[in-house]
């Protein structure tokens, strides 16, 4: 089995962060979301990965992989236009050698692992196995309808859902999926939908089964989703390690660190309160400030300010005026902002 990981798209809902980096590389809990996806792939015993990127994300994703230590073999394929998940998967089909595959979205953050899905798929002989999870508000999600243990329909945000099993965004396929991907037409929004390809499998008599996720999942497509995933990872067993983790080369002087908090190499913290749920990236600095529930990417700076539920891109800088006002910020790379230009309560 080979894995296909989708790492394209424009990430418009995460601007200005995604003007300078792919959304899959935004750090969550100390690691880019894409890193957790590759960890999940490796835990399944899969060693070969086809990564589908956009033209813009090809370079940064490749650099991230080269700088990491994943024990995986990567093949890169560029999707020139974002015209649907099925179209993206179709680009990987020539590299799958007519064998089984695992499809994962590069911005899907989850716990509980996916090895059981892969194992179930291999043992059942199904044409497809879909990862699902019970949700409280199924009308907000893509939902599966099940009869006698097999999926008979995939429904997009139905007003009267037949089940509360939402589609997570992780799929195991047999080689039959290639024909279904080729057979479907664009949806009403002009994209080739992977759910339409799976429905084609169902309608053609293929066995499509559910596998239930045992943990939580978040699609990190918005700032609020990123921060929610960040907080869950820092408080979750997935990260591991102590509640307060400070790299030996970081400098911390006259500070209170409230866990969970992670401080990376070369960071400089002076006269500040940092945490909880905060990641201070390599070479970032915090001086005379309070920073909570935030992500400070490498080289970013916060001075003389109270900041919460914020994300600062690489080498971004926020200069406050002191006082008790709290600030919420989303700054792209290299942005420089002073508090008189950006107030929030």
For each residue, the residues with C-beta under 8 A, 3 or more apart:
1: 44 46 99 100 101 102 118 122 172
2: 46 48 49 50 95 96 97 99 100 101 102
3: 41 44 46 48 49 50 101 102 103 104
4: 49 50 52 89 92 96 101 102 103 104
5: 34 37 38 41 49 50 51 52 104 105 106
6: 9 52 85 88 89 103 104 105 106
7: 22 24 34 51 52 53 54 57 61 106
8: 52 53 54 57 79 82 88
9: 6 23 54 82 107
10: 18 54 56 82
11: 14 15 17 18 22 23 221
12: 15 18
13: 221 222 223
14: 11 17 18 23 26 221 222 223 226
15: 11 12 18 19 332
16: 19 20 313 330 331 332 335
17: 11 14 20 21 23 26 223 311 313 330 332 333
18: 10 11 12 14 15 21 22 23 26
19: 15 16 332 333
20: 16 17 313 314 332 333 334
21: 17 18 25 26 60 313 314 333
22: 7 11 18 25 53 54 56 57 60 61
23: 9 11 14 17 18 26 33 107 220 221
24: 7 32 33 34 37 57 61 106 107
25: 21 22 32 33 34 60 61 64
26: 14 17 18 21 23 32 33 220 226 295 311
27: 30 31 32 279 281 295 297
28: 31 32 33 36 109 220 226 229 230 233 295
29: 229 230 232 233 234 236 238 239 262 279
30: 27 233 234 239 262 264 279
31: 27 28 35 36
32: 24 25 26 27 28 35 36 64
33: 23 24 25 26 28 36 37 106 107 108 109 220 229
34: 5 7 24 25 37 38 61 64 106 107
35: 31 32 38 39 64 68 70
36: 28 31 32 33 39 40 109 110 233 238
37: 5 24 33 34 40 41 104 105 106 108
38: 5 34 35 41 42 49 65 68 70 72
39: 35 36 42 43 70
40: 36 37 43 44 104 110 113 114
41: 3 5 37 38 44 46 49 72 102 104
42: 38 39 45 46 47 70 71 72
43: 39 40 113 114 115
44: 1 3 40 41 102 114 115 118
45: 42 115 118
46: 1 2 3 41 42 49 72 102 118
47: 42 71 72 73
48: 2 3 72 73 75
49: 2 3 4 5 38 41 46 72 73 74 75
50: 2 3 4 5 74 75 76 77 92 95 96
51: 5 7 61 65 74 75 76 77 106
52: 4 5 6 7 8 77 78 79 88 89 91 92
53: 7 8 22 57 58 61 76 77 78 79
54: 7 8 9 10 22 57 58 78 79 80 82
55: 58 78 80
56: 10 22 59
57: 7 8 22 24 53 54 60 61
58: 53 54 55 61 62 76 78
59: 56 62 63
60: 21 22 25 57 63 64
61: 7 22 24 25 34 51 53 57 58 64 65 76
62: 58 59 65 66 76
63: 59 60 66 67
64: 25 32 34 35 60 61 67 68
65: 38 51 61 62 68 70 74
66: 62 63
67: 63 64
68: 35 38 64 65
69:
70: 35 38 39 42 65
71: 42 47
72: 38 41 42 46 47 48 49
73: 47 48 49
74: 49 50 51 65
75: 48 49 50 51 95
76: 50 51 53 58 61 62
77: 50 51 52 53 91 92 95
78: 52 53 54 55 58
79: 8 52 53 54 82 83 87 88 91
80: 54 55
81:
82: 8 9 10 54 79 88 191
83: 79 87 186 190 191 192
84: 87 88 186 187 191 192 193 194
85: 6 88 89 103 105 191 192 193 194
86: 89 90 181 184 191 192 193 194 196 197
87: 79 83 84 90 91 181 191 192
88: 6 8 52 79 82 84 85 91 92
89: 4 6 52 85 86 92 93 103 177 181 194 197
90: 86 87 93 178 181 182 192
91: 52 77 79 87 88 94
92: 4 50 52 77 88 89 95 96 101
93: 89 90 96 178 181
94: 91
95: 2 50 75 77 92
96: 2 4 50 92 93 99 101 175 178
97: 2
98: 175 178
99: 1 2 96 175
100: 1 2 121 122 172 173 174 175
101: 1 2 3 4 92 96 172 173 177
102: 1 2 3 4 41 44 46 114 118 170 171 172 173
103: 3 4 6 85 89 170 171 172 173 194
104: 3 4 5 6 37 40 41 108 114 169 170 171
105: 5 6 37 85 108 169 170 219
106: 5 6 7 24 33 34 37 51
107: 9 23 24 33 34 219 220 221
108: 33 37 104 105 168 169 170 217 218 219 220
109: 28 33 36 217 218 219 220 229 233
110: 36 40 114 168 170 213 215 216 217 218
111: 215 216 217 232 236 237 238
112: 213 214 215 216
113: 40 43 116 214 215
114: 40 43 44 102 104 110 117 118 131 170 213
115: 43 44 45 118 119
116: 113 119 120 211 214
117: 114 120 121 129 131 170 172 211
118: 1 44 45 46 102 114 115 121 122 172
119: 115 116 122 123
120: 116 117 123 124 126 129 172 209 211
121: 100 117 118 124 126 128 129 172 174 209 211
122: 1 100 118 119
123: 119 120
124: 120 121 129 207 209
125: 174 207
126: 120 121 129 172 174 206 207 208 209
127: 173 174 176 177 201 206 207 208
128: 121 171 172 173 174 176 177 198 201 206 207 208 209
129: 117 120 121 124 126 171 172 208 209 210 211
130: 144 151 167 168 170 171 198 208 209 210 211
131: 114 117 167 168 169 170 171 210 211 212 213
132: 144 165 166 167 168 210 211 212 213
133: 165 166 168 212 213 216 217
134: 164 165 166 212
135: 138 140 141 164 165 166
136: 164
137: 140 141
138: 135 141 143 158 161 163 164 165 166
139: 157 158 159 160 161
140: 135 137 157
141: 135 137 138 157 166 167
142: 154 155 156 157 166 167 195
143: 138 154 155 156 157 158 161 162 163 164 165 166 167
144: 130 132 151 153 154 155 163 165 167 210
145: 151 152 153 154 155 162 163
146: 149 150 151 152 163 165 210
147: 150 152
148:
149: 146 209
150: 146 147 207 208 209
151: 130 144 145 146 154 198 202 208 209 210
152: 145 146 147 202
153: 144 145 162 199 202
154: 142 143 144 145 151 167 195 198 199 202
155: 142 143 144 145 158 161 162
156: 142 143 195
157: 139 140 141 142 143
158: 138 139 143 155 161 162
159: 139
160: 139
161: 138 139 143 155 158 164
162: 143 145 153 155 158
163: 138 143 144 145 146
164: 134 135 136 138 143 161
165: 132 133 134 135 138 143 144 146 210 212
166: 132 133 134 135 138 141 142 143
167: 130 131 132 141 142 143 144 154 195
168: 108 110 130 131 132 133 213 217
169: 104 105 108 131 217 219
170: 102 103 104 105 108 110 114 117 130 131
171: 102 103 104 128 129 130 131 194 198
172: 1 100 101 102 103 117 118 120 121 126 128 129 211
173: 100 101 102 103 127 128 176 177
174: 100 121 125 126 127 128 177
175: 96 98 99 100 178
176: 127 128 173 179 180 201 204 206
177: 89 101 127 128 173 174 180 181 197 198 201
178: 90 93 96 98 175 181 182
179: 176 182 183
180: 176 177 183 184 197 198 200 201 204 206
181: 86 87 89 90 93 177 178 184 192 197
182: 90 178 179
183: 179 180 197 200
184: 86 180 181 192 193 196 197 200
185:
186: 83 84 190 191 192
187: 84 190 191 192 193 196
188:
189:
190: 83 186 187
191: 82 83 84 85 86 87 186 187
192: 83 84 85 86 87 90 181 184 186 187 196 197
193: 84 85 86 184 187 196 197
194: 84 85 86 89 103 171 197 198
195: 142 154 156 167 198 199
196: 86 184 187 192 193 199 200
197: 86 89 177 180 181 183 184 192 193 194 200 201
198: 128 130 151 154 171 177 180 194 195 201 202 208
199: 153 154 195 196 202 203
200: 180 183 184 196 197 203 204
201: 127 128 176 177 180 197 198 204 206 208
202: 151 152 153 154 198 199 206 208
203: 199 200
204: 176 180 200 201
205:
206: 126 127 128 176 180 201 202
207: 124 125 126 127 128 150
208: 126 127 128 129 130 150 151 198 201 202
209: 120 121 124 126 128 129 130 149 150 151
210: 129 130 131 132 144 146 151 165
211: 116 117 120 121 129 130 131 132 172
212: 131 132 133 134 165
213: 110 112 114 131 132 133 168 216 217
214: 112 113 116
215: 110 111 112 113
216: 110 111 112 133 213 232
217: 108 109 110 111 133 168 169 213
218: 108 109 110 225 228 229 232
219: 105 107 108 109 169 225
220: 23 26 28 33 107 108 109 225 226 229
221: 11 13 14 23 107 225
222: 13 14 225 226
223: 13 14 17 226 227 311 330
224: 227 228
225: 218 219 220 221 222 228 229
226: 14 26 28 220 222 223 229 230 295 311
227: 223 224 230 231 293 294 295 309 311
228: 218 224 225 231 232
229: 28 29 33 109 218 220 225 226 232 233
230: 28 29 226 227 233 234 277 279 295
231: 227 228 234 235 277 293
232: 29 111 216 218 228 229 235 236
233: 28 29 30 36 109 229 230 236 238 239
234: 29 30 230 231 239 260 261 262 276 277 279
235: 231 232 260 277
236: 29 111 232 233 239
237: 111 240
238: 29 36 111 233
239: 29 30 233 234 236 260
240: 237
241: 245
242: 245 259
243: 259 260 261
244: 257 258 259 260 261 275
245: 241 242 261 262 263
246: 250 252 257 263
247: 250 263 264 265 266 267 282
248:
249: 265 266
250: 246 247 263 264 265 266 267 268 269 280
251: 267 268 269 270
252: 246 255 257 263 269
253: 269 270 271
254: 270 271
255: 252 269 270 271 272 273 274 286
256: 272 273 274
257: 244 246 252 261 263 269 273 274 275
258: 244 261 273 274 275 276 292
259: 242 243 244 275 276
260: 234 235 239 243 244 275 276 277
261: 234 243 244 245 257 258 274 275 276 277 278 279 280
262: 29 30 234 245 278 279 280
263: 245 246 247 250 252 257 267 269 274 280
264: 30 247 250 267 279 280 281 282 283 284 298
265: 247 249 250 282 283
266: 247 249 250 282 283
267: 247 250 251 263 264 280 281 282 283 284 285 286
268: 250 251 284 285 286 287
269: 250 251 252 253 255 257 263 272 274 280 285 286 287
270: 251 253 254 255 285 286 287 288
271: 253 254 255 287 288
272: 255 256 269 286 287 288 289 290 291
273: 255 256 257 258 289 290 291 292
274: 255 256 257 258 261 263 269 278 280 286 290 291 292
275: 244 257 258 259 260 261 278 291 292
276: 234 258 259 260 261 292 293
277: 230 231 234 235 260 261 292 293 294
278: 261 262 274 275 291 292 293 294 295 296
279: 27 29 30 230 234 261 262 264 294 295 296
280: 250 261 262 263 264 267 269 274 284 286 291 296
281: 27 264 267 284 295 296 297 298 299 300 314
282: 247 264 265 266 267 298 299
283: 264 265 266 267 298 299
284: 264 267 268 280 281 296 297 298 299 300 301 312
285: 267 268 269 270 300 301 302 303
286: 255 267 268 269 270 272 274 280 289 291 296 301 302 303
287: 268 269 270 271 272 301 302 303 304
288: 270 271 272 303 304 322
289: 272 273 286 302 303 304 305 306 307 320
290: 272 273 274 305 306 307 308
291: 272 273 274 275 278 280 286 294 296 302 306 307 308 310
292: 258 273 274 275 276 277 278 307 308 309
293: 227 231 276 277 278 308 309 310
294: 227 277 278 279 291 307 308 309 310 311 312
295: 26 27 28 226 227 230 278 279 281 310 311 312
296: 278 279 280 281 284 286 291 300 302 312
297: 27 281 284 300 311 312 313 314 316 333
298: 264 281 282 283 284 314 315
299: 281 282 283 284 314 315
300: 281 284 285 296 297 312 313 314 315 316 317 331
301: 284 285 286 287 312 316 317 318
302: 285 286 287 289 291 296 305 307 312 317 318 320
303: 285 286 287 288 289 317 318 319 320
304: 287 288 289 319 320 321 322
305: 289 290 302 318 319 320 321 322 327 339
306: 289 290 291 320 323 324 325 326 327
307: 289 290 291 292 294 302 310 318 320 326 327 328 329
308: 290 291 292 293 294 326 327 328
309: 227 292 293 294 328
310: 291 293 294 295 307 327 328 329 330 331
311: 17 26 223 226 227 294 295 297 329 330 331
312: 284 294 295 296 297 300 301 302 316 317 318 329 331 335
313: 16 17 20 21 297 300 316 331 332 333 334 335
314: 20 21 281 297 298 299 300 333 334
315: 298 299 300 333 334
316: 297 300 301 312 313 331 332 333 334 335 336 337
317: 300 301 302 303 312 331 335 336 337
318: 301 302 303 305 307 312 327 329 331 337 338 339 342
319: 303 304 305 336 337 338 339
320: 289 302 303 304 305 306 307 323 325 327 338 339
321: 304 305 325 338 339 340
322: 288 304 305
323: 306 320
324: 306
325: 306 320 321 339 343 345
326: 306 307 308 344 345
327: 305 306 307 308 310 318 320 339 342 343 344
328: 307 308 309 310 344
329: 307 310 311 312 318 337 342 344
330: 16 17 223 310 311
331: 16 300 310 311 312 313 316 317 318 335 337
332: 15 16 17 19 20 313 316 335
333: 17 19 20 21 297 313 314 315 316
334: 20 313 314 315 316
335: 16 312 313 316 317 331 332
336: 316 317 319
337: 316 317 318 319 329 331 341 342
338: 318 319 320 321 341 342
339: 305 318 319 320 321 325 327 342 343
340: 321 343
341: 337 338
342: 318 327 329 337 338 339
343: 325 327 339 340
344: 326 327 328 329
345: 325 326
